[in-house]
Amino acid sequence: MRNEQPSNRLFAITGIAAIGRAWSLQSRMPVLRADADALLFSAKSFAAAMLAYYIALRAGVPKPSWAIVTVYIVSQNSAGASLSRGVYRFVGTIVGAVATVAIIPCFVNDPIVCSVVLASWIGLCLYLSLLDRTARAYAFVLSGYTASLIGFPGVFNPAAIFDTASVRVQEISIGILCAVLVHRFVLPKRMTDQFTARLSETLRDARRLAGDALRGSSGQAIRRDRDRLAGDLLALQGLAGHLPYDPVPVTPSRETLQLIHDRLARLLPLATEVGDRIHALRTGDHRLHDELTALLDGVGHWVAAAHAADRDAVAIRLIDRAKTVRARMAAEAMTAGDGLAANLAGHLAEMICLLHECDRLERIIVRRGAWTGTRTATAAARPPDAASPLRSRRATGYVYHRDPWMAARSALGAVAGIVIGCAFWIWSAWPEGGMAVSILGVCCALFGNVDTPAPNVVKYMVGSVAGVAISLVYSFVILPRVTDFTGLVAVLAPAFLFAGSLQARPPTTYMALGITLTIPILSGLGATYSGDFAGSLNSIIALFAATGFAVVSMGLFQTIPVDAAIGRMIRLNRQDVGRRALGGGSDEALWTSLMIDRTALLLPRLRLSGKSYPDVLDDTLHHLRVGHAASRFYQAIRHVDGNDGANDDSKIGYDGFELLTAIALRFGPGYRAEPSDAIALHRRIEALMVRIADSPIADRILLLDLLIDLRFALGPGGAVYRENDR
């Protein structure tokens, strides 16, 4: 920055001293002292921002302040996430700039139509980002963000739109490059380390859930462990999306990540299956066999001994033992209790195998054993026995719940809000209206990815208030006295270092962005000092008018009531269960992963809801189990001839399909079940089990086992009728 006044070394020294005092203050605060990562992130982000600003000044771009803004938007707490975000921001910026250059000249004589088309583009980008739900979604967000930023101010100046888009891409590219370089090479925080730490924590949660199931636990403890594991899987997927961008020689293969997710996802409902059977055998009229009791004790000790040296060998022995017990009990079953015990032994074998494979996959990741390729990872992850329940399961990986209707509703709400803002701007001929509408579009793009975006915009507005106050002090008190770049860096440091430390903490991220995105623009950080109070005041009015209207419009048009979102999720679950009972839907791994994701999405919504939903998460797990059991039974029963058996009364195949049809009807839209319906359904299952047990069909043992699964999935009568149409 250049100024007509002489250099002021004393002012630079004073600024450096202010940095020291601010750092000392943060060091004495317990919260900040405990969070060294936030302070390191802040320092690196500020260094990247000043480097980007210096390069932009040297390059002579018109608005070097945008390079600073870009650094703070791109910067993340890990090197991999920063590079990922930078790449997607660059792609989104290019696409958004090209779209804007294509749209504006086509509607040069009709600003209303031009504004509607730009708003529609932003809505389309928001729609695609809501459907994607991966790290790639940021590219769609930035495509709409860039179009809003460049397009609306150029509606009445279309001749300059290409030059504006070109320089904006240059400024943003400089910021991306500097953010990526600093976070990647200066004390990099690797995403791989965060992933492996979270994976270890997830496996501890999985073993805790398995231990609860083996003890036959019920109630809040096992519910809490199930919910925690579902949240862990969503968090792991969020981290895994950035692993390919991590600055390490090799990263976990996609196949390895998919395998470990599939195993953990299957464990969540399986633990409930095991717990239900143990509870039924211990509390009912059935006797828990001594051999099965010893097996349960052995499995419990193995699960608890997470770091035992012979853990792998013990797991292999337990799997073989469980399968032997299952085969003998199933072949010699004389009572319903014998069949239930055999069913439990089979589920125990699968649970041991799942946990054992997760242990092996974790070692592959930690020891870099999977880096040699997919084939090595897959071979290492294979079950120890060819007869394992998992021998033919294809790796699927995380499956995201995508709701086109809800995404379209949010996108159309954004379009409506932006169009109303444009109409007011054009009708009133407000000189700063283009800037205000561009900020409105940015808010709709950046904050529109949640059910209730308005509270996040309010947080951003609160930060903007602080940013405006700081900007005014800088613009008219401090910056006029700064004469060189070193002094400028010194005086900017306290505000940006503090805001950067807030940005590293999720509860204050949006507020921090309000500060870091406001100061560079309103302070006029250009090549020369050009304090303009009237211009700053107009920009401030436009900023708060835009964010204020964004709060109102997003509250009216983009907010999806949390209870409506919960109800829709439950209805979708029920429809999918009915579809699976009739042979439709995806395969088992995809279904399980989809329901795990829906569970993870329900958790924060339940916390926000003002109503009590004590059974929603249990219902979701119930839907998962019923869909899984019904689909497997459908696949088995369709191979049974309709008149298979010794006489005409043994129409097992026909009766099996009638049972599945009854289940589909009970989970269909608009059906209101009664307690008597649940009792009738269980009686039908019992009658079919008796008929199959007396028949000579080849798949008799398999069908009986699947019917036990279906009976337990439907629950003890109440699970079917408690879910009236919500």
C-alpha positions, 0 to 999 in steps of 0.5 A, a space after each residue: 500500500 502506498 501513501 503520500 505520507 513518509 514512512 512511519 517505523 514507530 507505527 509498524 513497531 506499535 503494530 508488532 507489539 499489538 500482535 504480541 499483546 493479542 497473542 499473549 492474551 489468547 495464550 492466557 485464556 484457557 479455551 484458546 490455550 487448549 486449542 493450539 490447532 486453532 491458533 496455528 490455523 489462524 497464523 497460517 491463514 493470515 500468512 497465506 492471506 498476506 502472501 496472496 495480497 502481496 502477489 495480487 498487488 505486484 500483479 496489478 489486479 484491480 481488487 487485490 482484497 478478493 485474494 484475501 477473501 478467497 484465502 479465508 474461504 478456502 482455508 480448512 483445518 487440514 492440508 487435504 481439506 484445504 486443497 480439496 476446497 481450493 480445487 473445487 472452488 477454482 472449478 466452481 469459479 471458472 464454471 460460474 464465470 463462464 455461465 455469467 459471461 454467457 448469460 449477461 450479453 444475451 439479455 442486455 436489454 431486459 434486466 428483469 429477465 437477466 436477473 431471473 435467469 441469473 437467479 435460476 442459475 444460482 438455484 440450479 447450482 444450489 439444487 445440485 449441491 444439495 443432491 451431491 452431498 460430497 466434497 464436490 458439492 462445494 464446486 456447485 456452491 461456488 458456481 452459483 456464488 461466482 455468478 451472483 458476485 459477478 453477474 448482478 453488478 454487471 446487469 446494467 454494465 454488460 460491456 465490462 462483464 468479460 473483463 470483470 469475470 476475468 480479473 475476478 478469476 485471477 484474484 481468486 486463483 491467487 488466493 487459492 494458490 497461496 492458501 493451498 501452498 501455505 497449508 500444505 507445506 507450512 506445518 501441515 496438518 494431515 487429514 490422514 492422521 485425523 482419519 486414522 484417529 477417528 477410525 480408532 475411535 469408531 472401532 472402540 464405539 463398535 466394540 462397545 456396541 457389540 459388548 452391549 449386545 452380548 450382555 443383552 443390554 437394552 434401553 438408553 445405553 445401547 441406543 446411545 451407542 447405536 446413535 454414536 456409531 451412526 454419527 461416526 460413520 458419517 464423520 468418517 465419510 466426511 473425512 475420507 472425501 478429502 483423503 485423496 488430496 492429503 500431502 502424503 505419499 500414499 492414501 487408503 484405497 477406495 476399496 479399503 474405505 468401502 470395505 471398512 464402512 460396509 462392515 461397520 454399517 452392517 454391525 449396527 443392526 446386527 448388534 441389535 439382532 444379537 441383543 434381541 435373541 440373547 434377551 429372548 433366550 434368557 427371559 423366555 421359556 427357552 433354555 440357553 444351552 451350555 455350549 451357547 453360554 460358553 460361546 457367548 462368554 468367549 466372544 465377550 472376552 474377545 471383544 473386550 480384549 481389543 489389543 490382545 496379541 493373539 486376537 486374530 487367532 482367537 477370532 478365527 477359532 470363535 468363528 469356526 466354533 460358532 458355525 459348528 454350534 449353529 450347524 449342529 443346533 439347526 440340524 437337531 432342532 426339536 423346539 423353537 428355542 433350538 432354532 432360535 439358539 442356532 439363529 443366534 449362533 449364526 449371527 454371532 459368527 457374522 458379528 465376530 467376522 465383521 469386527 475381525 475384518 475391521 481390525 485387519 482393515 484398520 491395521 492395513 490403513 495404519 501400517 500403509 499395507 493397503 497402499 499397494 493397490 486395490 487387489 492387495 487391500 481386498 485380499 487382506 480384507 477377505 474373511 479368514 474362512 471361505 465359508 464366511 457370511 461375507 465371502 461374496 459381499 461386494 464393497 459398496 461404501 457410504 450411500 447418501 440419502 438424496 431427496 430431489 423434492 426437498 432439494 428442489 424446494 430449497 432451490 426454488 425458495 432461493 430463486 424466489 428470494 433473489 428475484 424479489 430482491 432484484 425486482 426491488 432493486 430495479 424498480 427503485 433504481 437503487 445505485 447499490 442494489 446490484 451489490 446488495 443482490 449479489 450479497 443476497 445471492 451469495 448468502 443463498 448459495 453459501 448457507 442454503 445447504 441446511 434445513 434452516 439456513 436463517 440462523 447461520 446467516 444471522 451468525 454471519 451478520 453478527 460477525 459482519 457487524 464486528 467486521 464493519 466496526 473494525 473496517 471503519 477504524 482501519 479505513 479512517 484511523 489506522 490505514 491513512 498512517 500506514 506507509 509500507 507493506 510491513 506496517 500494513 501486515 503488522 496492523 492487520 494482524 491482530 484482527 485477522 489472527 483473532 478472527 482466524 482462531 474463531 473460524 477454526 472453531 465450528 460454533 463461531 465459524 460463520 461469525 468469523 467469516 463475517 469478519 474476515 470477508 468484510 474487513 478486506 472489502 470495506 477497508 479498501 485494501 487496494 494498491 493505494 489508500 482511497 478512503 471514501 466515507 460515503 462509498 463505505 457507508 453505501 456499501 455498509 447499507 447494502 451489506 446489512 440490507 442484503 443480509 437482513 433480507 436474506 434472513 427474512 427470505 430464507 426463513 420464508 422460502 428456504 426453511 424446511 420445518 424440522 418436524 416436516 423433515 423428520 416426518 418425510 424421512 420416516 415416510 420414505 423409510 416406510 415406502 422403501 420397506 414396502 418396496 423391498 418386501 415385494 422384491 424391489 429396492 437396492 441390494 443389502 449393502 446399499 440399503 443398510 448404508 442408506 439407512 445409516 445415513 438417514 439415521 445420521 441425518 435424523 440425529 441433529 434434527 431430533 435435537 432441534 425439534 420442539 416435539 418429542 420423538 422418543 421412538 424415531 431412531 428405534 423406528 429407523 433401525 426397525 425399518 432397516 431390519 424389516 427391509 433387510 429381513 423381508 428382502 432376504 426372505 423374498 429372494 429365498 422364497 421365490 426359488 420355492 415352487 408354489 406347490 412344493 411339498 408332499 400335498 396340496 396344503 403345503 403351498 409354501 411359496 404362495 403363502 410366503 408371498 402372501 406374508 410379504 404382501 401383508 408386510 408391504 401393505 402395513 408399511 404402505 402409505 396411509 395404512 394405519 395399523 392396529 395391535 390386532 394386525 401385528 398379532 395376526 402377522 406374527 401368527 401367520 409367521 408362526 404358521 408358516 414356520 410350522 408348515 416349513 418345518 414339516 416339509 421336505 423342501 431342500 431350503 427348509 433350514 434357511 427359510 426357518 432361519 430367515 423367518 426368525 429374522 423377520 419375526 424379530 425384525 417386526 418386533 414383539 407385536 408393538 413394533 408394527 402398530 406403534 408407527 401410525 402414519 406420521 
